[in-house]
């Protein structure tokens, strides 16, 4: 997905160098070309050579940035942005509240800037078995990130069983909210759906 960048007033981010900016622009151009083609003719019917041509790069360049075709959909910069949003929450908030507000702040920014790609990505993951199969890898990375944040807020080890369970439960709630959004035609308020899914955890999984 397209890169999403945030900054903190207290800790301004250094300006990226020209080379790094060009890399980001190339990644975005490749990903956007891929999504346009996927939307028009389908994921399985779109070869990497065609994506490269649409992005005006060579196939080898595509594979340098995205080692597999699945990575065009599943590789993103969301974890680091979500992590920053959660870490920026006030220290007095409970871990779950910090995660909730951090996730919703991140999501609000994403909806404002990248809603089209977010919708396309979610539909693709729902529809393409190869992508669904690969999502477990990304979830594992997200879980490690979230465990580290929760560990800092609770003073526990990131390998603590309760921290591990909490991280997985939060990610599962967000993932299920995303899939519900797709199943219902993506016409509902995604933030409201995710908020409701996290409410289920906050009240202790009572129904």
N, C-alpha and C positions, 0 to 999 in steps of 0.2 A: 504494500500500500504506500501511498505517497507519504513522504516524510512530514511529520508534524513537529514543529519546534515551539518551545515555550521559553520564557526567560523570567528571571526573578529580579525584582527591583533591588533587592539587597545584594544579589550576587549576579551582576550582569555577565552574560556569556560573551566570550571573546569572539570577535569577527573571524569567520572562517577564511582561510587563505583561498586564493584563486583556484588552485588545483583541487582543493576539497569541494569548493562550490561547483566546479565543473563536473566532478564525480556525482554529486547529488543531482545536478541537472540531467546528467545522462541516465541515472537510475530512474528518475521521474519520467523522462521521455520514453524510456523502454516500457516502464510499467503502464503508462497511460496509453501507449500504442497497443499494448497487449489487451488492456481492458476494452478499448474501442473494438478490437477485432473479436474478442470473446463475446461482447454484447451483440455484435452483428451476426456472427456465424457460428458461435458456440465454442466452448473450450476445446473439446476433442478435435474439432475440425480446423483448428488454428495451429499450424506448424511454427516452430521457432524461427525458421527462415523468413516467414512472412512477417512476423513481429519485428525482426531485425530490419527488414526493408521499410516497414512503416515508420520505424523509429530513426531511420537513416543511419544505422550502424551495422557493423558486420555481425554474423551469428556468433563469432568468437567473443565479441564484446558483450553480447547478451549473456553468454555463459560465464563470462568473467564476473558479471554482477549478480547473476542468478544461475547457480550451477545446474538446476533442473527446472523444467517447465513449471512444476508445482511451486517453486520458490517465487515465481512471478506474482503469485497470489498470496502466498503465506509469509513471505519475508516482509517485515515492516519494522518501523522504529517506535512502535507504540509502547513497548515495555519500559524503555528508558524515560519516555515522556510521562507515562502513568506513575512510574516510581517517583519522579520529581514532584508530580502533583500531590502524591500522598505524603512525601517527606515535608512538603511545604505547609501541611496542615498544623494548626496550633498544638502544642504538646499536651494540653489539658484534655483533648478529645480522646475518647476511648479508641482502641485499635480499629474496631469495626466502623465507628463513625468517621475516623480519619480516612479509612479506605473508601467508604461510601462517598464522602465529599470529594476526595481526590479523584475517584473514578468518574463521578458526575462532572467535575470541573474539566477533566480531560475530554470526556465525551462531548461536553458542550462546545469546546473548541474544535473538536473533530467534525461535529455536525455543521458548524459554521463554515468550515474550510474544505472538508473532504467528504461530504455526505454522499456524493454520487459514487465514489470509489468504495466507501464503506458499504453501501447497499449492494454494489456489484460483487464485492468480495464475499459478503455474507450469503448471497444467493448462490455463488459458485461453490462455496464450501458445503452448502446444503445439498447441492445437486450433483456434484462430481465425487464419486467414491474415492478416487485417488487423493483428492484433497482432504476429504474427511479422514482418511487413513493417516495423513501426515500431520493433522492438527495436534495429535498427542505429543509430538516433539516440541511444538511451540508451547503447549500447555505446561510441559515440564520446565521449560525455561522461565515462563511466567511465574510458575510456582516457586522456583528458587528466588526470584526477585521479591515476590510477595512475602515469602518466609523471612527473608533478611529484614524487610521493613517491619514486619510484625515482631520479630525478635528484638529489634531496637526499641520498639514502643513498649514491650512487655518486660524487657530485661531477661528474657529466656533465650535459650539456644535456638538457632534456626532449625536444628534437628529435633527439637522437642516435639513429641507426638501431637500434642494439642495444637501447636503452631502449624505443624504439617497438615493436620485435619482442617484447621480453620482456613488455611491458604487454598487448599483444594476445594473446599466447600464454596468459598467466595468466587473462585474462578468458574466453578460449575454453575453457580447461580447466574453469573454474567453470561456465560455461554448459552445457557438454556433460554435466557431472556432474548438473546440475539436470534436464536432459532425460532422462538415464538414470534418475534417481530417479522421474520421472513414468512413463516407459515400464515400469518395474518395479512400478508400482502404489503408489509412495510408502510402501511398507512397510519399506524398508530404512533404515539409519541414514544420513541425509543427510550428516552431518559426516564419516563414514567414507568415503563416496563421493567427496566433495570432497577429502578428504585423499589418497586414492589417485590422484585426477586430478592433483593438484599434485606427487605423488611422480613421476609420469611426466616432468614437466618437470625436477624436481630431479636425476634420474638421466640427463638428457640425451637424452630421447626414445628411449632404447633399448627394444626390445621383447623 
